[in-house]
Amino acid sequence: MKINKIHLILVSCFVGLFVSGEASGIPAFARKYQISCQVCHSPVPRLKPYGEEFAASGYRMTEYESPRYFINTGDDKLSLLREVPLAVRVDGIASYNRGNSGKFDFGAPSGVKLLSGGELSDKLSYYFYFFMSEGGEIVGIEDAFLTYSNLFGTGINITAGQFQACDPFYKREIRLTLEDIAILTSVPGTCNASLKYERGIMADYEIPKLGTGVVVELINGNGIGNGGEELLFDKDKYKNLLLYISQPLGRSFTIGLMGYLGKEIVSGAPVTLTSNIKMIGPVIKANFNEHFIINAQYILRTDARIFDETLGTWGTGIDTQGGYLEAIFTPRGDASKWYFTGLLNWVESDYDMLDYKSATFHIGHVLRRNVRLISEYSYIDEPGDKYGKFSVGFVAAF
């Protein structure tokens, strides 16, 4: 019997409604403080403004902090948590025509994460997650960092470890859509510098009264791959710099500007040459009382020199530009059981392989505060290919 596309969509919708079941617990921070996930998330895993503040304060609710969270060892210089906070996130999807394959596929689980985080002292906190399975493979640790708050009473927070370079202006890892943010992941040729995961140091500060936020990152600029000789994670002697400045405008709007300067030895090239990398772009955010949320950004990137290992060719003065527009609608604010998300992606580059456009419509249903069902359709326009893909599934955290 021949199964047409309509039958596949109906079957996948049916699967999406029943594959998930309820999570049997609540995530680590909600467990610790005995509060609902709704306090910080709407829906899970998207952070509300209070969730952003909670993370920025080192995953602590100052008014609730108590010695009961720590073991009394008689040594005031030792902080030992009575219980190590742990949480698990499980994602599963069923998809049709992903990657223009023409296939209907069951992908549950598509991802499994083990997460932990919390305070180690009144100023020191940690966070990490271990990706136990992504696409059936062990990925390892992605986010993993320590944060020291209010350094020497200056109001400056210092974070060291692994994090996404784009985190200050867009937390890509906790987006609602399955479709990724293309311009944040685009790199031409064999270049390693991107706005994805990096090892480095980040400092953030908010100017009193003005509310102006300033974030500075000093990073390796080549991702979080394995250490090479002598466990050196940076492939060259250069460090890259990212600066992000943001300014609230009233209660609903925030504007920002991101700038990035980097330098690297061109990977895979037959001769040793360096390339200068520049990125710049404005950011706009709007949040109308958790009912309607807009995130938008434009980035212009220039690579002085790239090498295409597949073709064995060089490119100089490569410009890449693009952006995204994300809109989230929750009819009843953080009390909504249903939410709707739209996402537009656009990337245009002198390096043709990066050209990409997509339009995504995503519908989600909050089954429990920590379990949501999702359905998503994306139309993709990339070099040599135009197609639609459809997915349904679930996200659960416990």
C-alpha positions in Angstrom: 0.0 0.0 0.0 1.3 3.4 -0.9 1.3 5.9 2.0 0.9 9.5 0.8 2.1 12.6 2.6 -1.2 13.4 4.2 -1.3 9.9 5.8 2.2 10.4 7.1 1.3 13.8 8.7 -1.7 12.3 10.4 0.2 9.4 11.7 3.0 11.7 13.0 0.5 14.0 14.7 -1.0 10.9 16.4 2.4 9.8 17.6 3.2 13.3 18.9 0.2 13.2 21.2 1.0 9.9 22.8 4.8 9.3 22.9 5.5 11.5 25.8 3.7 10.7 29.0 4.3 12.8 32.2 7.6 13.4 33.7 7.7 12.0 37.3 9.5 14.9 38.9 10.6 18.6 38.6 14.0 20.0 37.6 16.8 20.6 40.1 16.2 24.2 41.0 12.5 23.8 41.3 13.1 20.8 43.6 15.5 22.7 45.8 13.4 25.8 46.3 10.1 23.9 46.1 8.7 26.2 43.4 7.1 25.7 40.0 9.2 25.7 36.8 6.8 28.4 35.7 8.6 30.9 38.0 11.6 30.9 35.6 10.4 29.3 32.4 7.5 29.9 30.0 7.4 27.4 28.4 10.3 25.1 29.4 13.1 25.7 28.5 12.7 29.3 27.5 13.7 31.7 30.3 11.5 34.5 31.5 13.1 37.7 32.7 13.1 36.3 36.3 14.8 33.2 35.1 17.5 35.3 33.4 18.0 37.2 36.7 18.2 33.9 38.6 20.9 32.5 36.3 22.8 35.8 36.5 22.8 35.7 40.3 24.5 32.3 40.3 21.4 30.1 40.4 20.4 31.4 43.9 17.3 33.0 45.3 19.1 35.3 47.8 16.0 35.7 50.0 15.7 31.9 50.4 19.4 31.0 50.9 20.0 29.0 54.1 22.8 27.0 55.7 20.5 23.9 55.5 21.6 23.5 51.9 25.2 22.8 53.0 26.8 20.3 55.4 28.2 21.9 58.6 31.8 20.7 58.6 33.1 23.2 61.2 35.2 24.8 58.4 33.8 28.1 57.2 36.0 27.9 54.1 34.4 24.7 52.9 31.1 24.5 51.1 29.7 21.1 50.6 26.2 20.7 49.3 24.0 18.2 51.2 22.6 17.1 47.9 24.1 17.6 44.4 21.3 19.1 42.3 20.6 17.0 39.1 18.1 17.2 36.4 17.4 15.3 33.2 16.0 16.6 29.9 14.7 14.2 27.3 13.6 15.2 23.8 11.9 13.0 21.2 10.6 13.8 17.7 9.0 12.0 14.8 9.8 13.7 11.5 9.0 13.7 7.8 11.3 14.8 5.0 14.1 16.1 7.3 17.1 16.9 5.1 14.9 16.4 2.1 15.2 12.7 2.6 11.6 11.8 1.8 11.6 9.6 4.9 9.3 9.4 7.9 11.4 8.7 11.0 10.9 8.0 14.6 13.5 9.8 16.7 12.7 9.2 20.4 14.8 10.0 22.2 16.5 12.5 19.9 18.4 14.0 22.9 19.1 13.2 26.5 20.9 15.6 28.8 22.1 15.4 32.4 22.3 18.8 34.0 23.6 20.2 37.3 24.1 23.7 38.7 24.0 25.8 41.9 25.9 27.9 44.4 29.2 26.7 45.9 29.5 29.8 48.2 27.9 33.2 48.5 29.5 34.4 45.3 30.7 31.2 43.5 28.4 29.1 41.4 28.6 26.4 38.7 26.6 25.0 35.8 27.2 22.1 33.4 25.3 19.6 31.3 26.4 16.3 29.8 24.9 15.4 26.5 24.4 11.7 27.0 22.8 11.2 23.6 22.2 13.4 20.5 21.2 11.6 17.4 22.2 8.3 19.1 25.7 9.4 19.9 27.4 10.5 23.1 28.4 14.2 22.6 29.9 14.9 26.0 30.1 18.1 28.0 29.0 21.3 26.2 28.1 24.1 28.8 30.4 23.8 31.7 31.5 26.9 33.7 32.1 28.6 37.0 30.8 32.1 37.8 32.1 34.5 40.5 29.6 37.2 41.3 30.3 40.8 42.2 34.1 40.7 42.0 35.7 42.8 44.7 32.3 44.6 45.2 32.5 46.1 41.7 29.3 44.5 40.4 31.3 42.6 37.7 30.5 39.0 37.3 33.2 36.6 35.9 32.4 33.4 34.1 35.1 30.9 33.0 34.8 27.6 31.1 32.7 26.5 28.2 29.7 28.5 27.0 28.1 29.7 23.8 29.6 32.9 22.5 26.1 34.1 21.5 24.6 33.5 25.0 24.6 37.2 26.0 22.2 38.1 23.2 20.5 34.8 22.2 20.5 31.6 24.2 20.5 29.2 21.3 20.5 26.1 23.4 17.1 26.8 25.0 15.2 28.0 21.9 11.7 26.6 21.4 12.1 25.6 17.7 13.8 22.5 16.3 15.0 24.7 13.5 18.3 26.3 14.4 19.4 30.0 14.1 21.5 29.8 10.9 23.6 33.0 11.1 24.8 32.0 14.6 26.2 28.7 13.3 27.5 29.8 9.8 31.2 29.5 9.2 32.9 29.7 5.7 35.3 27.1 4.5 37.5 25.5 7.2 37.2 28.5 9.5 36.7 27.5 13.2 35.5 30.8 14.7 31.8 30.9 15.2 29.2 32.1 17.8 28.6 28.6 19.1 30.4 26.9 21.9 33.8 28.2 23.0 36.3 28.0 25.9 37.2 31.3 27.5 36.3 34.0 30.0 33.3 36.2 30.1 32.8 39.4 32.2 29.4 41.1 32.5 28.4 44.3 34.2 25.2 46.5 34.4 25.7 50.2 34.8 23.6 51.4 37.8 20.5 53.6 37.1 21.0 53.4 33.3 20.5 49.6 33.2 23.1 49.4 30.4 24.5 45.9 30.1 28.1 45.3 29.0 29.5 41.8 28.3 33.1 41.1 27.2 34.3 37.6 26.1 37.9 36.5 25.6 37.7 33.1 23.8 39.9 30.6 22.0 37.9 31.0 18.8 38.0 27.4 17.6 35.1 25.7 19.4 35.3 23.0 22.1 37.0 20.1 20.4 39.5 17.8 22.0 42.8 19.0 23.4 45.8 18.5 21.1 49.4 18.2 22.1 50.0 18.9 25.7 46.2 19.3 26.1 46.2 22.7 24.4 42.6 23.4 23.2 43.5 26.5 21.2 44.8 25.6 17.8 47.0 28.8 17.6 48.3 31.6 19.7 45.5 34.0 19.0 42.5 34.9 21.2 39.2 36.4 19.9 37.2 39.2 21.5 33.4 39.6 21.7 31.7 42.8 23.0 28.0 43.1 23.6 26.3 46.3 24.8 22.5 46.4 25.5 20.2 49.1 26.7 16.6 48.7 27.9 14.1 51.2 26.5 11.1 51.2 28.9 9.7 48.0 30.2 9.2 46.2 26.9 12.1 46.9 24.5 15.9 46.3 24.6 18.3 47.2 21.9 21.9 46.0 21.6 25.0 45.9 19.5 27.4 43.0 19.1 31.0 43.2 17.8 33.5 40.4 17.3 37.2 40.6 16.4 39.3 37.5 15.8 42.3 36.1 14.2 43.2 32.5 13.4 45.6 30.3 11.4 43.6 29.0 8.4 42.8 25.3 9.0 43.5 22.6 6.4 45.4 24.9 4.1 48.6 23.7 2.3 50.5 26.8 3.6 50.4 28.6 7.0 48.4 31.8 6.6 46.3 33.8 9.0 42.9 35.3 8.6 41.2 38.3 10.4 37.6 37.8 11.3 35.1 40.6 12.1 31.4 40.4 13.0 29.1 43.2 13.9 25.3 43.6 14.2 22.4 45.1 16.1 20.0 43.1 18.3 16.4 44.0 19.1 14.3 42.3 21.8 10.7 43.0 22.8 8.6 41.4 25.6 5.0 42.5 26.0 4.2 41.0 29.4 5.1 37.5 28.4 2.2 37.5 25.9 4.2 38.5 22.7 7.9 38.2 22.4 10.2 39.3 19.5 13.9 38.5 19.0 15.7 39.9 16.0 19.3 40.3 14.9 21.4 41.2 11.9 25.1 40.1 11.6 27.7 41.1 9.0 30.7 38.9 9.0 34.0 39.4 7.1 36.7 36.7 6.8 40.0 38.1 5.3 41.0 34.6 4.0 39.3 31.2 3.9 40.2 27.8 2.5 37.8 25.2 1.1 39.3 21.9 1.8 36.8 20.0 -0.4 37.6 22.1 -3.5 41.1 22.9 -2.6 40.5 26.6 -3.3 41.2 29.9 -1.5 38.9 32.8 -1.0 39.7 36.4 0.2 37.5 39.1 1.6 34.6 36.8 2.1 31.5 38.6 3.3 28.6 36.8 5.0 25.5 38.5 6.2 22.2 37.3 7.7 19.8 37.4 10.5 16.8 36.0 12.2 13.4 37.1 13.3 11.7 35.1 16.0 8.2 35.8 17.4 6.6 33.9 20.3 2.9 34.3 21.1 1.4 32.9 24.4 -2.2 33.9 24.6 -2.4 33.8 28.4 1.2 34.7 29.2 3.1 32.3 31.4 -0.2 30.6 32.2 -0.8 29.5 28.6 -1.2 25.9 27.8 -0.7 26.7 24.1 2.0 28.8 22.5 2.9 29.7 18.9 6.4 30.5 17.5 7.4 31.8 14.1 11.1 31.9 12.9 12.6 33.4 9.8 16.3 32.6 8.9 18.3 34.3 6.3 22.0 33.9 5.4 23.7 35.2 2.2 27.4 34.8 1.6 30.2 35.1 -0.9 30.9 31.5 0.1 27.8 30.1 -1.7 27.5 27.0 0.5 26.4 29.1 3.4 23.4 30.6 1.6 20.3 29.7 3.5 16.7 30.7 4.0 13.9 29.2 6.1 10.5 29.9 7.4 9.3 28.0 10.4 5.9 27.7 12.2 5.9 25.9 15.6 3.0 25.0 17.8 3.4 23.7 21.4 1.1 22.5 24.1 2.2 22.5 27.7 1.1 19.1 29.0 2.7 19.7 32.4 5.0 22.6 33.5 8.0 20.4 32.6 6.5 18.5 29.7 5.5 20.0 26.4 4.3 18.6 23.1 5.5 20.2 19.9 4.7 20.3 16.2 6.7 22.2 13.6 6.9 22.8 9.9 9.8 24.5 8.1 10.3 25.5 4.5 13.9 25.4 3.6 15.7 27.1 0.7 19.4 26.2 0.4 21.9 25.8 -2.4 20.4 23.3 -4.9 17.5 22.3 -2.7 14.0 23.6 -1.7 11.8 21.5 0.5 9.5 21.3 3.5 10.0 19.3 6.7 7.5 18.4 9.4 8.1 17.2 12.9 6.2 16.4 16.1 7.5 15.3 19.5 8.0 16.2 23.1 10.4 18.0 25.5 10.5 16.7 29.1 12.6 17.8 32.1 12.6 16.2 35.5 
